[in-house]
Amino acid sequence: MADSWNWTHQENVWTIQSNEETVRLQSPNGVLTGLDFVSCSCLMSPKCFHILACCSCLPLEHSQASAEPASEEHSSADASPPTDRELDTRTVEVTDAMRASAILVRESLSALLRVGARNAGILLQSGLLRAGHASRASDLYSLSNTMLRIAEGVQRFRQQSDEADSLALKEDVASAFFACHSLLNQPTVPKWIVGQSRRVFESLDVRKLNGVLAEPILTRSGFAGVSVYLQDTNEGGLYTVNELRTGDTSLIRQAYRGGIDLGGITVEAKELCRSTFAVQELTVSEDRRLGKGKSTRWATTKREQTEPFSGGRFANSIDAQLEKLFSWSDTPNEQRPAGWDLVSITATVMGSNGATVVVAVEGSDQPWRLGVMIDSPELEYRHNLALIARCPRLQLRCLVRVRENVPYCADLLAIANISSVPAEPQVDPRLELPQDWQGICNTGLDRLERHFIRGIERWSEEIVLEGESDPVDTIAKYTTPIERRLVGMVLGGRDAIPILGSKSHRRDSNQLKKLFLPMGAHLLDLLATKAHEDAVRVAYESKSVSESQDESATAFLACDTYNRTTKRSLTISKWKVHFAS
């Protein structure tokens, strides 16, 4: 639009006349480096449409002086994409504004722990949002998103929503406390704690990508859409193309059926996950998200007739895939690449077990339970799993997301039929998908019909898992005493924590000691002590409120860190004990 406006030049000043408004661009050396060199006569200046339109028409300066600093924060054509084990070790200096925001976040979260989410009124909720916006203003992007999720979680509990998740809310609160603790006690912090407003993209030397699957995305911070996984046909690396917007589950269908702009072409997500593309000049971010800029080149090519979910690392045995997955256990979630927790398995349906489908996995002498990623009535997960559960002996090729903290359990993302040998008789039950699905069903987005499966049964028996005790119950025995206290404090406040002399506290403390977890018992005592002191300190001690909040937050964070580490170690040992044998 700015090209149609009247541009006039006099010495070092460009004057642009846009109807009744006038834009001035002035610089002594002919290069605009900040808002001080631009102005507009409208009331919205300098954050107005007129300045944006005019500056968008200007060419970028490519001199050496301006290229050097830009190369540190933007894409670099010479840089190679990060490998699986290359982590972002860059650090960010903590500024005074970041510390001030961290103090505000800590105070608002401490207020939440004093009364609990169920009793959080409008003032406390507004304090959480205000702390989140202050974090965004001071460039603490990850902390800002976490605070928005916490505010949303508190609101769900206040509304008694079915989507309220106490464990997720507890994890978000602990994550925010950890970020505040790092920001207030260290001069520099890893970049993943701070986050980033826009991803940094680097050039990617890939020539062909093969669609793998599409999964729905619905976040508690307010984003919805679809993520499509693509695999490098040469080295087998996984990449994602995301179509996300602010909204609810209604946007998931739109993103799946609608087009995604990829360079000069537009492709539906439904087709993108089932096609093969020849690509050039791709860019990729640190979390392996592909850029969709117009400089990239995408062209549909003939898809190779191979078994679905069998390329790259998916061709390895289940032992090798799990070993690769667990190698990321000690890495923060923000530094893990896309698809790190995906595993391909060959499974035979046994039946249902509660809300999951029990399958026999090739290469494992223990049955697995397959659940749903997002339990929403507007998605197809629950319907498809209920249909599959009524097909005992059905053999499938499955792509699942392993639940790292639950042994032998995963979320079913996509299924495909196992190709049979021509001479082999086709025995029911058997999966026969529509031709345009190309042999792949995205279980959260594609709806299976009864006639897609031959030999389906009207009823199916509940599977009772035999053998050793449930590994989930075994792990819960070690972690439940502390986790129960943490969740209770988040939901009910400090009054939900029993005092040291209470019967329930002595019972849990003795249980941890009998399980040879003396540190767990000590931290349980510490949490009870600090919660009780926080209740009486205002009346009987002269310590400031900030100091009392810091002690309560430290006790809560210490207990959560111990609980999370213990649970992860026990779970991984359960996986590894089985697969090592």
C-alpha positions as CSV (number, residue, x, y, z in Angstrom):
1,M,0.0,0.0,0.0
2,A,2.9,2.4,0.8
3,D,4.1,2.1,-2.8
4,S,1.0,4.0,-4.0
5,W,1.7,6.9,-1.6
6,N,3.5,10.1,-2.6
7,W,7.2,9.9,-1.7
8,T,9.4,13.0,-1.9
9,H,13.1,13.3,-1.0
10,Q,15.0,16.3,0.2
11,E,18.6,16.0,1.5
12,N,18.4,13.3,4.2
13,V,14.7,13.4,4.7
14,W,12.0,11.3,3.0
15,T,8.4,12.6,3.3
16,I,5.6,10.3,2.5
17,Q,2.1,11.7,2.1
18,S,-0.7,9.1,3.0
19,N,-4.0,10.8,2.5
20,E,-4.3,13.1,5.5
21,E,-1.2,11.8,7.4
22,T,2.5,12.5,6.8
23,V,5.4,10.1,7.5
24,R,9.0,11.4,7.8
25,L,12.0,9.2,7.6
26,Q,15.3,11.0,8.5
27,S,18.8,9.8,8.9
28,P,22.2,11.5,8.3
29,N,23.8,8.4,6.8
30,G,20.7,7.1,4.9
31,V,20.2,4.1,7.3
32,L,17.3,3.8,9.8
33,T,18.5,2.1,13.0
34,G,15.7,3.0,15.4
35,L,12.4,4.7,16.0
36,D,14.1,8.0,16.7
37,F,14.5,8.4,12.9
38,V,10.9,7.9,12.0
39,S,7.7,9.9,12.8
40,C,4.1,10.2,11.7
41,S,1.5,12.8,12.1
42,C,-1.2,10.4,13.4
43,L,-1.9,9.8,17.0
44,M,-0.6,6.2,17.0
45,S,3.0,7.2,16.1
46,P,5.4,5.6,16.2
47,K,3.5,2.3,16.5
48,C,1.2,3.0,13.6
49,F,0.3,1.4,10.3
50,H,1.7,4.2,8.2
51,I,5.3,3.8,9.6
52,L,5.0,0.0,9.4
53,A,4.0,0.2,5.7
54,C,6.7,2.7,4.8
55,C,9.5,0.8,6.6
56,S,8.4,-2.5,5.0
57,C,9.1,-1.0,1.6
58,L,12.7,-0.2,2.4
59,P,15.6,-2.5,1.5
60,L,17.7,-4.0,4.3
61,E,21.2,-2.7,4.9
62,H,23.8,-5.4,4.2
63,S,26.9,-3.6,5.2
64,Q,29.5,-5.4,7.3
65,A,28.9,-3.1,10.3
66,S,25.2,-4.1,10.5
67,A,25.6,-7.7,9.4
68,E,27.9,-8.7,12.3
69,P,25.5,-8.0,15.2
70,A,22.6,-9.4,13.2
71,S,24.3,-12.7,12.7
72,E,24.2,-13.3,16.5
73,E,20.4,-13.2,16.8
74,H,19.1,-14.1,13.3
75,S,19.6,-16.8,10.8
76,S,23.1,-17.7,9.5
77,A,23.5,-19.2,6.1
78,D,26.9,-20.8,7.1
79,A,25.6,-22.5,10.3
80,S,24.8,-26.1,10.2
81,P,21.7,-27.4,12.0
82,P,22.1,-28.7,15.5
83,T,22.4,-32.4,16.0
84,D,20.5,-34.4,18.6
85,R,23.0,-34.0,21.3
86,E,24.0,-30.3,20.6
87,L,22.4,-28.3,23.3
88,D,21.9,-24.5,23.6
89,T,24.6,-23.6,26.2
90,R,24.3,-19.9,25.6
91,T,23.5,-17.8,28.7
92,V,21.7,-14.6,29.2
93,E,22.7,-11.9,31.7
94,V,20.0,-11.2,34.3
95,T,19.0,-7.6,34.3
96,D,17.4,-5.5,37.0
97,A,14.1,-5.6,35.2
98,M,14.2,-9.4,35.1
99,R,14.9,-9.6,38.8
100,A,12.0,-7.2,39.5
101,S,9.6,-9.4,37.5
102,A,10.9,-12.5,39.2
103,I,10.2,-11.0,42.6
104,L,6.7,-10.1,41.5
105,V,6.1,-13.6,40.2
106,R,7.4,-15.2,43.4
107,E,5.2,-13.0,45.5
108,S,2.1,-13.8,43.5
109,L,2.8,-17.5,43.6
110,S,3.5,-17.4,47.3
111,A,0.1,-15.8,47.8
112,L,-1.4,-18.6,45.7
113,L,0.2,-21.2,48.0
114,R,-1.1,-19.4,51.1
115,V,-4.8,-19.7,50.1
116,G,-4.8,-22.4,47.3
117,A,-6.3,-22.4,43.8
118,R,-9.7,-23.3,45.0
119,N,-9.9,-20.1,47.2
120,A,-8.1,-17.8,44.8
121,G,-10.2,-14.7,44.3
122,I,-10.3,-12.2,41.5
123,L,-7.5,-10.1,43.1
124,L,-5.1,-13.0,43.3
125,Q,-5.9,-14.1,39.7
126,S,-5.3,-10.6,38.5
127,G,-2.0,-10.6,40.4
128,L,-1.0,-13.8,38.5
129,L,-1.8,-12.2,35.2
130,R,-0.1,-8.9,36.1
131,A,3.1,-10.9,37.0
132,G,2.9,-12.7,33.7
133,H,2.6,-9.5,31.7
134,A,5.5,-7.9,33.7
135,S,7.6,-11.0,32.8
136,R,6.7,-10.5,29.1
137,A,7.7,-6.8,29.3
138,S,11.1,-7.7,30.8
139,D,11.8,-10.4,28.1
140,L,11.1,-13.4,30.3
141,Y,9.0,-15.2,27.7
142,S,9.0,-18.7,29.1
143,L,8.0,-17.4,32.6
144,S,5.3,-15.3,31.1
145,N,3.7,-18.3,29.3
146,T,3.9,-20.4,32.5
147,M,2.1,-17.7,34.5
148,L,-0.7,-17.6,31.8
149,R,-1.1,-21.3,32.2
150,I,-1.2,-21.0,36.0
151,A,-3.9,-18.3,35.7
152,E,-5.9,-20.5,33.4
153,G,-5.5,-23.5,35.6
154,V,-6.7,-21.6,38.7
155,Q,-9.7,-20.3,36.8
156,R,-10.6,-23.9,35.8
157,F,-10.6,-25.0,39.4
158,R,-12.7,-22.0,40.4
159,Q,-15.2,-22.9,37.7
160,Q,-15.1,-26.6,38.7
161,S,-14.3,-27.5,35.1
162,D,-13.8,-31.1,34.0
163,E,-10.6,-30.0,32.3
164,A,-8.9,-28.9,35.6
165,D,-5.6,-30.7,36.1
166,S,-4.1,-30.6,39.6
167,L,-0.8,-32.2,38.6
168,A,-0.3,-29.9,35.6
169,L,-1.0,-26.9,37.8
170,K,1.5,-28.1,40.4
171,E,4.2,-28.6,37.8
172,D,3.6,-25.2,36.4
173,V,3.9,-23.6,39.8
174,A,7.1,-25.5,40.5
175,S,8.5,-24.5,37.1
176,A,7.8,-20.9,37.8
177,F,9.4,-21.0,41.2
178,F,12.5,-22.7,39.7
179,A,12.8,-19.9,37.1
180,C,12.5,-17.2,39.8
181,H,15.1,-19.0,42.0
182,S,17.5,-19.1,39.1
183,L,16.9,-15.4,38.1
184,L,17.3,-14.1,41.7
185,N,20.4,-16.1,42.7
186,Q,22.5,-16.2,39.5
187,P,24.1,-13.4,37.5
188,T,23.4,-15.3,34.3
189,V,20.9,-18.1,33.4
190,P,20.7,-20.5,30.5
191,K,18.8,-19.1,27.5
192,W,16.0,-21.8,27.7
193,I,14.9,-20.3,31.1
194,V,14.4,-16.9,29.6
195,G,12.9,-18.2,26.3
196,Q,12.6,-16.2,23.1
197,S,10.0,-14.1,21.4
198,R,10.9,-15.3,17.9
199,R,12.7,-18.4,17.0
200,V,16.2,-18.2,15.4
201,F,16.3,-20.1,12.1
202,E,19.4,-21.5,10.5
203,S,19.9,-23.0,7.0
204,L,19.2,-26.8,6.7
205,D,20.8,-29.0,4.1
206,V,18.0,-31.4,3.4
207,R,16.8,-32.5,0.0
208,K,13.7,-34.7,0.6
209,L,11.2,-34.9,3.4
210,N,8.6,-37.6,4.0
211,G,5.4,-37.0,5.8
212,V,5.0,-39.0,9.0
213,L,1.9,-37.9,10.9
214,A,-0.2,-35.0,12.0
215,E,-1.3,-34.4,15.6
216,P,-3.6,-31.9,17.2
217,I,-2.2,-29.2,19.5
218,L,-4.2,-27.6,22.3
219,T,-2.2,-25.7,25.0
220,R,-3.3,-24.3,28.3
221,S,-1.7,-21.0,27.3
222,G,-4.4,-20.6,24.6
223,F,-3.0,-21.9,21.4
224,A,-4.6,-24.5,19.1
225,G,-3.8,-26.0,15.7
226,V,-2.0,-28.9,14.1
227,S,1.7,-30.0,14.1
228,V,2.9,-32.1,11.1
229,Y,5.9,-34.3,11.5
230,L,8.2,-34.7,8.5
231,Q,11.3,-37.0,8.3
232,D,14.5,-36.6,6.3
233,T,14.6,-39.5,3.9
234,N,18.4,-39.6,4.0
235,E,19.4,-39.3,7.7
236,G,16.0,-39.9,9.3
237,G,15.8,-36.7,11.4
238,L,12.4,-35.5,12.4
239,Y,11.1,-31.9,11.8
240,T,7.8,-30.2,12.4
241,V,5.6,-27.7,10.5
242,N,3.1,-26.1,12.8
243,E,-0.1,-24.2,12.1
244,L,-1.1,-22.6,15.4
245,R,-3.3,-19.8,16.4
246,T,-4.9,-18.4,19.5
247,G,-8.2,-20.2,20.1
248,D,-9.9,-23.4,21.2
249,T,-10.4,-26.9,19.7
250,S,-12.5,-25.5,16.8
251,L,-9.3,-24.2,15.2
252,I,-7.8,-27.7,15.1
253,R,-10.2,-28.9,12.4
254,Q,-9.6,-25.7,10.5
255,A,-5.9,-26.1,10.6
256,Y,-6.1,-29.8,9.6
257,R,-8.4,-29.2,6.6
258,G,-7.1,-25.8,5.7
259,G,-3.9,-25.0,3.8
260,I,-0.4,-24.3,5.2
261,D,1.8,-21.9,3.2
262,L,5.1,-23.5,2.4
263,G,7.2,-21.2,0.2
264,G,5.4,-20.8,-3.0
265,I,2.8,-23.6,-2.5
266,T,-0.1,-24.2,-0.2
267,V,-0.8,-27.7,1.2
268,E,-3.4,-29.1,3.5
269,A,-2.1,-30.6,6.7
270,K,-4.1,-33.7,5.9
271,E,-2.1,-34.1,2.7
272,L,1.2,-32.8,4.1
273,C,1.5,-35.7,6.5
274,R,1.0,-38.3,3.8
275,S,3.2,-36.8,1.0
276,T,6.8,-36.7,0.0
277,F,8.5,-33.4,-0.9
278,A,11.6,-32.4,-2.6
279,V,12.9,-29.2,-0.8
280,Q,15.5,-26.5,-1.1
281,E,16.8,-23.6,1.0
282,L,15.0,-24.8,4.1
283,T,15.6,-23.2,7.5
284,V,15.2,-24.8,10.9
285,S,15.0,-23.6,14.5
286,E,16.7,-25.1,17.5
287,D,13.6,-27.2,18.4
288,R,13.5,-28.5,14.7
289,R,10.6,-26.4,13.5
290,L,10.9,-25.7,9.8
291,G,10.6,-22.2,8.5
292,K,7.7,-21.4,6.1
293,G,9.3,-18.4,4.4
294,K,8.8,-17.6,0.7
295,S,12.5,-18.3,0.0
296,T,12.0,-22.0,0.6
297,R,11.2,-24.3,-2.3
298,W,8.7,-27.2,-1.9
299,A,7.7,-29.6,-4.6
300,T,5.6,-32.7,-4.3
301,T,7.3,-35.9,-5.5
302,K,6.5,-39.6,-5.8
303,R,6.1,-41.2,-2.4
304,E,8.2,-44.3,-1.8
305,Q,6.3,-47.5,-1.2
306,T,7.7,-48.4,2.2
307,E,6.1,-49.5,5.5
308,P,4.8,-46.5,7.4
309,F,6.8,-45.4,10.5
310,S,9.8,-47.5,9.4
311,G,12.4,-44.9,8.3
312,G,15.3,-43.5,10.2
313,R,15.4,-44.5,13.9
314,F,12.0,-46.1,13.6
315,A,13.7,-49.0,11.8
316,N,15.6,-49.9,14.9
317,S,14.4,-52.4,17.5
318,I,12.3,-51.2,20.4
319,D,15.3,-51.5,22.7
320,A,17.4,-49.1,20.6
321,Q,14.5,-46.6,20.3
322,L,13.9,-46.5,24.0
323,E,17.6,-46.2,24.7
324,K,17.7,-43.2,22.5
325,L,14.6,-41.7,24.1
326,F,15.9,-42.1,27.7
327,S,19.2,-40.4,26.7
328,W,17.2,-37.1,26.9
329,S,15.9,-37.7,30.4
330,D,18.3,-35.3,32.1
331,T,17.8,-32.6,29.5
332,P,15.3,-29.7,30.1
333,N,12.1,-30.0,28.0
334,E,12.9,-26.7,26.3
335,Q,16.1,-28.2,24.8
336,R,14.7,-31.5,23.5
337,P,14.2,-31.7,19.7
338,A,10.9,-32.4,18.1
339,G,9.8,-36.0,18.2
340,W,12.4,-37.1,20.8
341,D,9.7,-39.1,22.6
342,L,8.2,-40.8,19.5
343,V,8.5,-44.6,19.1
344,S,7.3,-46.9,16.4
345,I,6.0,-50.3,17.5
346,T,4.4,-53.4,15.9
347,A,1.4,-54.2,18.2
348,T,-1.3,-56.8,18.4
349,V,-4.5,-55.7,20.2
350,M,-5.5,-57.7,23.3
351,G,-8.4,-55.7,24.6
352,S,-9.3,-52.8,26.9
353,N,-8.0,-51.9,30.3
354,G,-9.9,-49.0,31.8
355,A,-9.4,-46.0,29.5
356,T,-6.5,-47.6,27.6
357,V,-6.0,-50.3,25.0
358,V,-3.8,-53.2,25.9
359,V,-1.5,-54.4,23.2
360,A,1.3,-57.0,22.8
361,V,4.4,-55.3,21.5
362,E,6.9,-57.1,19.3
363,G,10.2,-57.3,21.2
364,S,8.6,-56.8,24.6
365,D,7.5,-59.5,27.0
366,Q,5.3,-57.0,28.9
367,P,2.0,-55.7,27.4
368,W,1.7,-52.0,26.8
369,R,-1.2,-49.7,27.5
370,L,-2.1,-47.1,24.8
371,G,-4.0,-44.0,25.9
372,V,-5.0,-40.7,24.4
373,M,-3.0,-37.5,24.1
374,I,-5.8,-35.0,24.5
375,D,-9.1,-36.2,26.0
376,S,-11.6,-33.9,24.2
377,P,-15.0,-34.8,22.7
378,E,-14.2,-32.7,19.6
379,L,-11.2,-34.9,18.8
380,E,-11.2,-38.5,17.6
381,Y,-8.8,-40.1,20.1
382,R,-11.5,-41.6,22.4
383,H,-13.7,-42.9,19.6
384,N,-10.9,-44.5,17.7
385,L,-9.4,-46.2,20.8
386,A,-12.8,-47.6,21.8
387,L,-13.2,-49.1,18.3
388,I,-9.7,-50.6,18.2
389,A,-10.2,-52.1,21.7
390,R,-13.0,-54.3,20.3
391,C,-10.7,-55.9,17.8
392,P,-8.6,-58.5,19.6
393,R,-5.8,-60.1,17.4
394,L,-5.8,-56.9,15.2
395,Q,-2.2,-56.3,14.1
396,L,-1.1,-52.7,13.7
397,R,2.0,-50.6,13.0
398,C,1.7,-47.8,15.6
399,L,3.5,-44.5,16.2
400,V,3.2,-43.6,19.9
401,R,4.5,-41.0,22.3
402,V,6.0,-42.7,25.3
403,R,4.9,-41.5,28.7
404,E,8.2,-41.2,30.3
405,N,6.9,-41.4,33.9
406,V,4.6,-44.3,33.4
407,P,6.2,-47.7,32.5
408,Y,4.8,-49.6,29.5
409,C,2.4,-46.8,28.7
410,A,2.2,-44.5,25.7
411,D,-0.2,-42.2,23.8
412,L,-1.4,-43.5,20.5
413,L,-0.8,-40.9,17.7
414,A,-1.1,-42.8,14.4
415,I,-1.8,-46.3,13.2
416,A,-1.1,-48.2,9.9
417,N,-1.9,-51.6,8.6
418,I,0.8,-54.2,8.4
419,S,1.4,-55.3,4.8
420,S,0.9,-59.0,4.4
421,V,2.7,-61.3,2.1
422,P,0.7,-62.0,-1.1
423,A,0.7,-65.7,-0.5
424,E,-0.4,-65.3,3.1
425,P,-4.1,-65.6,3.7
426,Q,-5.7,-62.5,5.0
427,V,-7.3,-63.4,8.4
428,D,-9.8,-61.2,10.2
429,P,-9.6,-58.8,11.9
430,R,-7.8,-56.5,9.4
431,L,-7.6,-52.7,9.0
432,E,-8.7,-51.4,5.6
433,L,-8.3,-47.6,5.4
434,P,-9.7,-45.4,2.7
435,Q,-7.5,-45.0,-0.3
436,D,-6.9,-41.2,0.1
437,W,-5.6,-41.9,3.6
438,Q,-2.6,-43.7,2.0
439,G,-2.5,-46.3,4.7
440,I,-2.1,-43.9,7.7
441,C,-4.7,-42.9,10.3
442,N,-4.0,-39.9,12.6
443,T,-5.9,-41.1,15.6
444,G,-6.7,-37.6,16.9
445,L,-7.8,-36.2,13.6
446,D,-9.1,-39.0,11.4
447,R,-12.3,-40.8,12.5
448,L,-12.3,-44.6,12.1
449,E,-15.6,-46.2,11.0
450,R,-16.7,-49.7,11.8
451,H,-16.5,-50.8,8.2
452,F,-12.8,-49.8,8.1
453,I,-12.0,-52.9,10.3
454,R,-13.0,-56.4,9.2
455,G,-14.0,-58.7,12.0
456,I,-14.8,-56.2,14.6
457,E,-16.6,-57.5,17.7
458,R,-19.6,-55.9,19.4
459,W,-18.3,-56.4,22.9
460,S,-14.8,-57.0,24.3
461,E,-13.6,-58.3,27.6
462,E,-11.7,-56.2,30.1
463,I,-8.0,-57.3,30.1
464,V,-6.6,-58.0,33.6
465,L,-2.8,-57.5,33.6
466,E,-1.2,-60.4,35.4
467,G,2.3,-61.0,36.6
468,E,4.2,-58.7,39.0
469,S,2.5,-55.8,40.7
470,D,1.7,-52.7,38.6
471,P,4.9,-50.7,38.2
472,V,2.8,-47.5,38.4
473,D,1.6,-48.5,41.9
474,T,5.2,-49.4,42.9
475,I,6.5,-46.0,41.9
476,A,3.5,-44.3,43.5
477,K,4.4,-45.9,46.8
478,Y,7.7,-44.0,46.8
479,T,6.4,-40.7,45.5
480,T,2.8,-40.2,46.6
481,P,3.5,-38.9,50.2
482,I,5.4,-35.9,48.9
483,E,3.3,-35.4,45.8
484,R,0.1,-35.4,47.8
485,R,1.4,-32.6,50.0
486,L,2.5,-30.5,47.0
487,V,-0.8,-30.9,45.2
488,G,-2.7,-30.2,48.4
489,M,-0.8,-27.0,49.0
490,V,-1.4,-25.8,45.5
491,L,-5.1,-26.5,45.7
492,G,-5.9,-25.8,49.3
493,G,-3.1,-23.6,50.5
494,R,-0.9,-23.9,53.6
495,D,-3.9,-25.1,55.7
496,A,-3.9,-28.3,53.6
497,I,-0.4,-29.2,55.0
498,P,-0.7,-31.2,58.3
499,I,1.5,-30.0,61.1
500,L,4.5,-32.0,62.3
501,G,2.8,-33.7,65.2
502,S,-0.3,-34.8,63.2
503,K,-1.1,-38.5,62.7
504,S,-1.1,-38.2,58.9
505,H,2.3,-36.5,58.8
506,R,3.9,-39.1,61.0
507,R,2.4,-41.9,58.9
508,D,3.8,-40.5,55.6
509,S,7.2,-39.7,57.2
510,N,7.5,-43.2,58.6
511,Q,6.6,-44.7,55.2
512,L,9.4,-42.8,53.5
513,K,11.9,-43.9,56.2
514,K,10.9,-47.5,55.8
515,L,11.5,-47.2,52.0
516,F,15.0,-46.0,52.8
517,L,14.2,-42.4,51.7
518,P,15.5,-40.3,54.6
519,M,16.0,-37.2,52.5
520,G,12.3,-37.4,51.4
521,A,11.2,-37.6,55.0
522,H,13.4,-34.6,55.9
523,L,12.0,-32.5,53.0
524,L,8.4,-33.5,54.1
525,D,9.2,-32.2,57.6
526,L,10.7,-29.0,56.1
527,L,7.6,-28.4,54.0
528,A,5.3,-28.8,57.0
529,T,7.5,-26.6,59.1
530,K,7.7,-23.7,56.6
531,A,4.0,-23.9,55.9
532,H,3.2,-23.7,59.6
533,E,5.8,-20.9,60.2
534,D,4.3,-18.9,57.3
535,A,0.9,-19.0,59.1
536,V,2.2,-17.6,62.4
537,R,5.2,-15.5,61.3
538,V,3.1,-12.4,60.6
539,A,1.9,-12.3,64.2
540,Y,4.9,-13.4,66.1
541,E,8.1,-12.6,64.1
542,S,9.6,-9.5,62.6
543,K,10.8,-11.1,59.3
544,S,9.6,-9.4,56.2
545,V,6.9,-10.9,54.1
546,S,9.4,-11.3,51.2
547,E,11.7,-13.4,53.3
548,S,8.8,-15.7,54.5
549,Q,7.7,-16.1,50.9
550,D,11.2,-17.0,49.9
551,E,11.5,-19.7,52.5
552,S,8.1,-21.2,51.7
553,A,8.9,-21.2,48.0
554,T,12.3,-22.8,48.6
555,A,10.7,-25.6,50.6
556,F,8.1,-26.2,48.0
557,L,10.7,-26.2,45.2
558,A,13.0,-28.5,47.1
559,C,10.2,-31.1,47.6
560,D,9.1,-30.9,44.0
561,T,12.6,-31.4,42.7
562,Y,13.2,-34.4,44.9
563,N,9.8,-35.9,44.0
564,R,10.3,-35.4,40.3
565,T,13.8,-36.8,40.3
566,T,12.8,-39.8,42.3
567,K,9.9,-40.6,40.1
568,R,11.9,-40.3,36.9
569,S,14.7,-42.4,38.3
570,L,12.4,-45.2,39.4
571,T,10.4,-45.1,36.1
572,I,13.5,-45.3,34.0
573,S,14.8,-48.2,36.1
574,K,11.5,-50.1,35.5
575,W,11.9,-49.6,31.7
576,K,15.6,-50.5,31.7
577,V,15.2,-53.5,34.0
578,H,12.7,-55.0,31.5
579,F,14.6,-54.2,28.3
580,A,18.0,-55.0,29.6
581,S,16.8,-58.6,30.2
